[in-house]
Amino acid sequence: MTDLTIRTFDAARIIPEEILTGLRGKMRGTLALPGEDGYETARTIWNAMIDRRPAVVARCKSAADVINTVKLARDAKLLLAVRGGGHNIAGNAVCDGGLLIDLSLMRSVHVDPASRTARVEPGATLAEFDKEAQKFGLATPTGINSTTGVAGLTLGGGFGWITRKFGLTIDNLTSADVVPADGESLRASEKENADLFWALRGGGGNFGVVTSFEFRLHPLGPEVLSGLIVHPLDEAQKLLPEFRRLANEVPDELTTWAVMRKAPPLPFLPAEWHGKEVLIFAACYSGDMAEGEKATRALRGLGKPIADVISPHPFVGWQAAFDPLLTPGARNYWKSHDFVDLSDGAIGAMISAVRALPSPQCEVFIAHVGGAMARISPDATAWPNRAAHFVMNAHARWRDKTDDGACIAWARELSEAAAPFAMGTVYVNFMPEDESARVETAYGANYRRLAKIKRRYDPDNLFRMNQNIGPAP
Ligand SMILES: Cc1cc2nc3c(=O)[nH]c(=O)nc-3n(C[C@H](O)[C@H](O)[C@H](O)COP(=O)(O)OP(=O)(O)OC[C@H]3O[C@@H](n4cnc5c(N)ncnc54)[C@H](O)[C@@H]3O)c2cc1C
């Protein structure tokens, strides 16, 4: 028997052949067993640490495909995973054994410029959403790596360069079509199934499969004042307190993130700096260019930068600016904390960690949030962390499996060192797979309500390949 026959046989043992044949006959998309077309693509996700083999992949092409597949998974009591863009660090988009719903063939984006709304299918990436919306001079806040999936990012909350001006991604979600565990499609919005709509906005993939998202859009671009300012890491102790002060003063239009890492070989950096530790300020002004020049002046006046390449850039280009550093295929492990403010202690812990990077691709990101996101009540949506003003990510990233121990330990040590200065909450979309004990803390006061809504829409926890919220007893 060949390897392929063994795996096909295993799939048929987990799911009876006649059931698979029945589903195959109903689908517009395809079913892929190990060795069949599309199977490897569907099970391969952004984080190369995750190497799981589902028994079968349903490559859905429509809401009807999702409905039929969810019903099959529920009736056959299969372990079920749901894949949007496949970017999540924890790797819950793929399961071992069981059934994987792959949504990557459902990626249409339809923009209605008159109502300034967009309908987006769950396999679309941020790049695809941005490109369509920008054709009409419109945008909604998403994340900073354009290959990320709209689905997972939105369900976890979603923030990026224009969040301080326009809110989280979920603050711009107006409705979603969902297939909960009973396999009946529902619309969730402020007016229909409002409890489900509340839970979807931050509660992750716990409540069902979203087959369509509707977003509100805002006029923006086509260019935004944006770019990088690069300093030697030796200046970080002096400059990060200034960054903290400015972050607390600037208008909502200006967002500045700080990144500490070894300098990549960027064309505008003198060669002697390539591979040396640097502090990078990445800034984006979502508004008028002349106002942006004024708002960024203080940041650009700090210290003596090695390079300052802040200038007008197409918004879609800026949204992809970090893509070359965040390509798929590397091994990744993250730790994250929310901060009301960046204390000197937190800054010290981060700088010390950057002085001891275990691989050239490891980095510390400090995202600047707040603004419009903070003016919404923490109980208005499932996302509770509205008081966070900064989010720190320890991004451990490396290529060689033998470096797993050192790189994971580095992220954990920074996380522990920074914890005393942090809020205790965390963004679920930045949590690795070994943090299930942190889920309740992540949702804080919203957890109990989420657990009750989970009981209503998924009483048997069919959707458990996620940062899991158990159904309330
Ligand atoms: C390099 C990188 C940069 C990032 N930058 C940002 C950022 O700037 N801002 C930010 O907010 N986040 C950011 N993230 C985090 C990102 O939001 C999460 O990784 C998100 O889960 C990715 O969504 P996805 O659809 O690609 O992921 P997937 O791995 O496909 O999905 C993640 C989980 O979401 C659920 N899910 C996915 N699709 C559906 C669906 N249609 N219905 C129900 N459940 C579903 C499943 O439980 C799945 O396990 C970043 C991640 C990476 C790796």
The ligand as a Gaussian input file, in Angstrom:
#p B3LYP/6-31G(d) Opt

LIG

0 1
 C        2.478000      38.710000      10.405000
 C        1.217000      39.050000      11.130000
 C        0.863000      40.364000      11.322000
 C       -0.313000      40.677000      12.013000
 N       -0.657000      41.990000      12.178000
 C       -1.836000      42.288000      12.785000
 C       -2.264000      43.642000      12.901000
 O       -1.589000      44.569000      12.470000
 N       -3.449000      43.877000      13.502000
 C       -4.242000      42.873000      13.979000
 O       -5.318000      43.167000      14.503000
 N       -3.858000      41.593000      13.877000
 C       -2.679000      41.287000      13.292000
 N       -2.287000      39.984000      13.193000
 C       -3.082000      38.953000      13.846000
 C       -4.209000      38.508000      12.948000
 O       -5.299000      39.368000      13.173000
 C       -4.608000      37.067000      13.325000
 O       -3.527000      36.229000      13.047000
 C       -5.859000      36.615000      12.573000
 O       -6.424000      35.518000      13.243000
 C       -5.546000      36.225000      11.164000
 O       -6.699000      35.932000      10.450000
 P       -6.687000      34.823000       9.305000
 O       -8.034000      34.740000       8.737000
 O       -5.545000      35.071000       8.396000
 O       -6.298000      33.573000      10.199000
 P       -6.731000      32.052000      10.292000
 O       -5.538000      31.415000      10.912000
 O       -7.243000      31.518000       9.023000
 O       -7.920000      32.088000      11.320000
 C       -7.722000      32.306000      12.672000
 C       -8.885000      31.727000      13.435000
 O      -10.026000      32.516000      13.164000
 C      -11.161000      31.683000      13.046000
 N      -11.743000      31.915000      11.716000
 C      -11.120000      32.255000      10.584000
 N      -12.013000      32.477000       9.620000
 C      -13.228000      32.265000      10.156000
 C      -14.550000      32.378000       9.680000
 N      -14.826000      32.763000       8.453000
 N      -15.563000      32.101000      10.518000
 C      -15.320000      31.721000      11.798000
 N      -14.089000      31.616000      12.306000
 C      -13.059000      31.891000      11.496000
 C      -10.717000      30.273000      13.301000
 O      -10.933000      29.987000      14.672000
 C       -9.244000      30.328000      13.027000
 O       -8.516000      29.402000      13.801000
 C       -1.125000      39.654000      12.518000
 C       -0.754000      38.315000      12.327000
 C        0.397000      38.011000      11.635000
 C        0.813000      36.583000      11.487000

